[in-house]
Amino acid sequence: MNIRKTLLSLALLAMAALSSSSFAGPPAKVADLAWMTGNWAGNLGPNQLEENWIMGEAGSIAAMVRMTGEGATSMFEMITIEEVDGSSDVAYPAVGSRHGGSYRGSAGNGA
């Protein structure tokens, strides 16, 4: 549970820092993220974290993320990255676990 809260906090902090105008970079296109398409998995402590990214289409790319360990799913999230006003916006429509509530909102450029 602490791992999930820590990871979510770090991710939101990083996105907030990167969305600052002082870090503005070139326009971001979903097509530039094609390398993310596919299935990714690795260990995170005693757990396994999996990300399954689908091919970008119509200005968006999306993923389903799941953490498992000790015979149970401890966390899941849906991620969508969309082109918005010449840049990219990351939305987390649903993040949750069987052991806690859910988070709904978005974070990214201009959020």
ABEGO torsion letter per residue (X at the ends): XAAAAAAAAAAAAAAAAAABAAABBBBBBAAAAAAABEBBBBBBEABBBBBBBBBBBGGBBBBBBBBBEGGBBABBBBBBBBBBGGBBBBBBABBBBAABBBBBEBBEBGX
